[in-house]
Amino acid sequence: MRLEHFNHIANLIGLKKKSREAVWLIEIDGMTGYAASRQLDISQSTVSRAHARFRKALNEINQLTPYLPL
């Protein structure tokens, strides 16, 4: 995933800075949610909710892809 795509989805769902960084660490760097929460000093719950929102948005976009004009 390219940075611009990641940021577009994060902007659409309104991820705050720390949550966005945590989701990036999980999705792009392959870090666990626990490790991301410890590195950024935020709760695992916050990281988990942000990641779930991001994945849901990404899945919804992917489901719409066949219907979008190229």
Chimera marker file (.cmm) of the C-alpha trace (Angstrom):
<marker_set name="trace">
<marker id="1" x="0.000" y="0.000" z="0.000" r="1" g="1" b="0" radius="0.5"/>
<marker id="2" x="1.294" y="3.411" z="-0.899" r="1" g="1" b="0" radius="0.5"/>
<marker id="3" x="1.514" y="6.181" z="1.667" r="1" g="1" b="0" radius="0.5"/>
<marker id="4" x="-1.008" y="8.360" z="-0.177" r="1" g="1" b="0" radius="0.5"/>
<marker id="5" x="-3.588" y="5.545" z="-0.169" r="1" g="1" b="0" radius="0.5"/>
<marker id="6" x="-2.986" y="4.846" z="3.497" r="1" g="1" b="0" radius="0.5"/>
<marker id="7" x="-3.358" y="8.539" z="4.367" r="1" g="1" b="0" radius="0.5"/>
<marker id="8" x="-6.503" y="8.889" z="2.272" r="1" g="1" b="0" radius="0.5"/>
<marker id="9" x="-8.217" y="6.039" z="4.132" r="1" g="1" b="0" radius="0.5"/>
<marker id="10" x="-6.961" y="7.327" z="7.495" r="1" g="1" b="0" radius="0.5"/>
<marker id="11" x="-8.322" y="10.793" z="6.663" r="1" g="1" b="0" radius="0.5"/>
<marker id="12" x="-11.687" y="9.381" z="5.599" r="1" g="1" b="0" radius="0.5"/>
<marker id="13" x="-12.195" y="7.656" z="8.931" r="1" g="1" b="0" radius="0.5"/>
<marker id="14" x="-10.664" y="10.486" z="10.965" r="1" g="1" b="0" radius="0.5"/>
<marker id="15" x="-7.736" y="8.700" z="12.591" r="1" g="1" b="0" radius="0.5"/>
<marker id="16" x="-5.795" y="10.866" z="15.011" r="1" g="1" b="0" radius="0.5"/>
<marker id="17" x="-2.013" y="11.121" z="14.756" r="1" g="1" b="0" radius="0.5"/>
<marker id="18" x="-1.027" y="8.444" z="17.289" r="1" g="1" b="0" radius="0.5"/>
<marker id="19" x="-3.706" y="6.032" z="16.067" r="1" g="1" b="0" radius="0.5"/>
<marker id="20" x="-2.595" y="6.584" z="12.480" r="1" g="1" b="0" radius="0.5"/>
<marker id="21" x="1.015" y="5.852" z="13.441" r="1" g="1" b="0" radius="0.5"/>
<marker id="22" x="-0.045" y="2.686" z="15.271" r="1" g="1" b="0" radius="0.5"/>
<marker id="23" x="-2.049" y="1.422" z="12.307" r="1" g="1" b="0" radius="0.5"/>
<marker id="24" x="0.904" y="2.181" z="10.028" r="1" g="1" b="0" radius="0.5"/>
<marker id="25" x="3.216" y="0.157" z="12.286" r="1" g="1" b="0" radius="0.5"/>
<marker id="26" x="0.812" y="-2.778" z="12.178" r="1" g="1" b="0" radius="0.5"/>
<marker id="27" x="-0.174" y="-2.685" z="8.500" r="1" g="1" b="0" radius="0.5"/>
<marker id="28" x="3.082" y="-1.641" z="6.856" r="1" g="1" b="0" radius="0.5"/>
<marker id="29" x="5.849" y="-2.528" z="9.294" r="1" g="1" b="0" radius="0.5"/>
<marker id="30" x="4.250" y="-5.793" z="10.439" r="1" g="1" b="0" radius="0.5"/>
<marker id="31" x="4.383" y="-4.918" z="14.112" r="1" g="1" b="0" radius="0.5"/>
<marker id="32" x="1.925" y="-6.422" z="16.582" r="1" g="1" b="0" radius="0.5"/>
<marker id="33" x="-0.755" y="-4.260" z="18.151" r="1" g="1" b="0" radius="0.5"/>
<marker id="34" x="0.864" y="-4.749" z="21.538" r="1" g="1" b="0" radius="0.5"/>
<marker id="35" x="4.283" y="-3.627" z="20.274" r="1" g="1" b="0" radius="0.5"/>
<marker id="36" x="2.780" y="-0.609" z="18.493" r="1" g="1" b="0" radius="0.5"/>
<marker id="37" x="0.912" y="0.441" z="21.629" r="1" g="1" b="0" radius="0.5"/>
<marker id="38" x="4.062" y="0.179" z="23.734" r="1" g="1" b="0" radius="0.5"/>
<marker id="39" x="6.217" y="2.042" z="21.220" r="1" g="1" b="0" radius="0.5"/>
<marker id="40" x="3.737" y="4.922" z="20.967" r="1" g="1" b="0" radius="0.5"/>
<marker id="41" x="2.709" y="4.836" z="24.633" r="1" g="1" b="0" radius="0.5"/>
<marker id="42" x="-1.025" y="4.471" z="23.946" r="1" g="1" b="0" radius="0.5"/>
<marker id="43" x="-3.435" y="1.822" z="25.140" r="1" g="1" b="0" radius="0.5"/>
<marker id="44" x="-3.840" y="-1.475" z="23.336" r="1" g="1" b="0" radius="0.5"/>
<marker id="45" x="-7.559" y="-0.784" z="23.217" r="1" g="1" b="0" radius="0.5"/>
<marker id="46" x="-7.005" y="2.450" z="21.284" r="1" g="1" b="0" radius="0.5"/>
<marker id="47" x="-4.714" y="0.672" z="18.842" r="1" g="1" b="0" radius="0.5"/>
<marker id="48" x="-7.134" y="-2.215" z="18.409" r="1" g="1" b="0" radius="0.5"/>
<marker id="49" x="-10.114" y="0.058" z="17.738" r="1" g="1" b="0" radius="0.5"/>
<marker id="50" x="-8.157" y="2.195" z="15.262" r="1" g="1" b="0" radius="0.5"/>
<marker id="51" x="-6.874" y="-0.862" z="13.427" r="1" g="1" b="0" radius="0.5"/>
<marker id="52" x="-10.349" y="-2.396" z="13.264" r="1" g="1" b="0" radius="0.5"/>
<marker id="53" x="-11.785" y="0.847" z="11.843" r="1" g="1" b="0" radius="0.5"/>
<marker id="54" x="-9.002" y="1.022" z="9.261" r="1" g="1" b="0" radius="0.5"/>
<marker id="55" x="-9.455" y="-2.616" z="8.193" r="1" g="1" b="0" radius="0.5"/>
<marker id="56" x="-13.228" y="-2.180" z="7.935" r="1" g="1" b="0" radius="0.5"/>
<marker id="57" x="-12.813" y="0.898" z="5.728" r="1" g="1" b="0" radius="0.5"/>
<marker id="58" x="-10.235" y="-0.862" z="3.577" r="1" g="1" b="0" radius="0.5"/>
<marker id="59" x="-12.493" y="-3.900" z="3.148" r="1" g="1" b="0" radius="0.5"/>
<marker id="60" x="-15.452" y="-1.720" z="2.185" r="1" g="1" b="0" radius="0.5"/>
<marker id="61" x="-13.351" y="0.117" z="-0.388" r="1" g="1" b="0" radius="0.5"/>
<marker id="62" x="-12.111" y="-3.179" z="-1.800" r="1" g="1" b="0" radius="0.5"/>
<marker id="63" x="-15.688" y="-4.457" z="-2.126" r="1" g="1" b="0" radius="0.5"/>
<marker id="64" x="-16.628" y="-1.355" z="-4.119" r="1" g="1" b="0" radius="0.5"/>
<marker id="65" x="-13.642" y="-1.574" z="-6.455" r="1" g="1" b="0" radius="0.5"/>
<marker id="66" x="-15.386" y="-3.617" z="-9.175" r="1" g="1" b="0" radius="0.5"/>
<marker id="67" x="-18.053" y="-0.921" z="-9.461" r="1" g="1" b="0" radius="0.5"/>
<marker id="68" x="-15.729" y="2.066" z="-9.698" r="1" g="1" b="0" radius="0.5"/>
<marker id="69" x="-14.829" y="3.515" z="-13.096" r="1" g="1" b="0" radius="0.5"/>
<marker id="70" x="-11.216" y="3.213" z="-14.096" r="1" g="1" b="0" radius="0.5"/>
<link id1="1" id2="2" r="1" g="1" b="0" radius="0.2"/>
<link id1="2" id2="3" r="1" g="1" b="0" radius="0.2"/>
<link id1="3" id2="4" r="1" g="1" b="0" radius="0.2"/>
<link id1="4" id2="5" r="1" g="1" b="0" radius="0.2"/>
<link id1="5" id2="6" r="1" g="1" b="0" radius="0.2"/>
<link id1="6" id2="7" r="1" g="1" b="0" radius="0.2"/>
<link id1="7" id2="8" r="1" g="1" b="0" radius="0.2"/>
<link id1="8" id2="9" r="1" g="1" b="0" radius="0.2"/>
<link id1="9" id2="10" r="1" g="1" b="0" radius="0.2"/>
<link id1="10" id2="11" r="1" g="1" b="0" radius="0.2"/>
<link id1="11" id2="12" r="1" g="1" b="0" radius="0.2"/>
<link id1="12" id2="13" r="1" g="1" b="0" radius="0.2"/>
<link id1="13" id2="14" r="1" g="1" b="0" radius="0.2"/>
<link id1="14" id2="15" r="1" g="1" b="0" radius="0.2"/>
<link id1="15" id2="16" r="1" g="1" b="0" radius="0.2"/>
<link id1="16" id2="17" r="1" g="1" b="0" radius="0.2"/>
<link id1="17" id2="18" r="1" g="1" b="0" radius="0.2"/>
<link id1="18" id2="19" r="1" g="1" b="0" radius="0.2"/>
<link id1="19" id2="20" r="1" g="1" b="0" radius="0.2"/>
<link id1="20" id2="21" r="1" g="1" b="0" radius="0.2"/>
<link id1="21" id2="22" r="1" g="1" b="0" radius="0.2"/>
<link id1="22" id2="23" r="1" g="1" b="0" radius="0.2"/>
<link id1="23" id2="24" r="1" g="1" b="0" radius="0.2"/>
<link id1="24" id2="25" r="1" g="1" b="0" radius="0.2"/>
<link id1="25" id2="26" r="1" g="1" b="0" radius="0.2"/>
<link id1="26" id2="27" r="1" g="1" b="0" radius="0.2"/>
<link id1="27" id2="28" r="1" g="1" b="0" radius="0.2"/>
<link id1="28" id2="29" r="1" g="1" b="0" radius="0.2"/>
<link id1="29" id2="30" r="1" g="1" b="0" radius="0.2"/>
<link id1="30" id2="31" r="1" g="1" b="0" radius="0.2"/>
<link id1="31" id2="32" r="1" g="1" b="0" radius="0.2"/>
<link id1="32" id2="33" r="1" g="1" b="0" radius="0.2"/>
<link id1="33" id2="34" r="1" g="1" b="0" radius="0.2"/>
<link id1="34" id2="35" r="1" g="1" b="0" radius="0.2"/>
<link id1="35" id2="36" r="1" g="1" b="0" radius="0.2"/>
<link id1="36" id2="37" r="1" g="1" b="0" radius="0.2"/>
<link id1="37" id2="38" r="1" g="1" b="0" radius="0.2"/>
<link id1="38" id2="39" r="1" g="1" b="0" radius="0.2"/>
<link id1="39" id2="40" r="1" g="1" b="0" radius="0.2"/>
<link id1="40" id2="41" r="1" g="1" b="0" radius="0.2"/>
<link id1="41" id2="42" r="1" g="1" b="0" radius="0.2"/>
<link id1="42" id2="43" r="1" g="1" b="0" radius="0.2"/>
<link id1="43" id2="44" r="1" g="1" b="0" radius="0.2"/>
<link id1="44" id2="45" r="1" g="1" b="0" radius="0.2"/>
<link id1="45" id2="46" r="1" g="1" b="0" radius="0.2"/>
<link id1="46" id2="47" r="1" g="1" b="0" radius="0.2"/>
<link id1="47" id2="48" r="1" g="1" b="0" radius="0.2"/>
<link id1="48" id2="49" r="1" g="1" b="0" radius="0.2"/>
<link id1="49" id2="50" r="1" g="1" b="0" radius="0.2"/>
<link id1="50" id2="51" r="1" g="1" b="0" radius="0.2"/>
<link id1="51" id2="52" r="1" g="1" b="0" radius="0.2"/>
<link id1="52" id2="53" r="1" g="1" b="0" radius="0.2"/>
<link id1="53" id2="54" r="1" g="1" b="0" radius="0.2"/>
<link id1="54" id2="55" r="1" g="1" b="0" radius="0.2"/>
<link id1="55" id2="56" r="1" g="1" b="0" radius="0.2"/>
<link id1="56" id2="57" r="1" g="1" b="0" radius="0.2"/>
<link id1="57" id2="58" r="1" g="1" b="0" radius="0.2"/>
<link id1="58" id2="59" r="1" g="1" b="0" radius="0.2"/>
<link id1="59" id2="60" r="1" g="1" b="0" radius="0.2"/>
<link id1="60" id2="61" r="1" g="1" b="0" radius="0.2"/>
<link id1="61" id2="62" r="1" g="1" b="0" radius="0.2"/>
<link id1="62" id2="63" r="1" g="1" b="0" radius="0.2"/>
<link id1="63" id2="64" r="1" g="1" b="0" radius="0.2"/>
<link id1="64" id2="65" r="1" g="1" b="0" radius="0.2"/>
<link id1="65" id2="66" r="1" g="1" b="0" radius="0.2"/>
<link id1="66" id2="67" r="1" g="1" b="0" radius="0.2"/>
<link id1="67" id2="68" r="1" g="1" b="0" radius="0.2"/>
<link id1="68" id2="69" r="1" g="1" b="0" radius="0.2"/>
<link id1="69" id2="70" r="1" g="1" b="0" radius="0.2"/>
</marker_set>
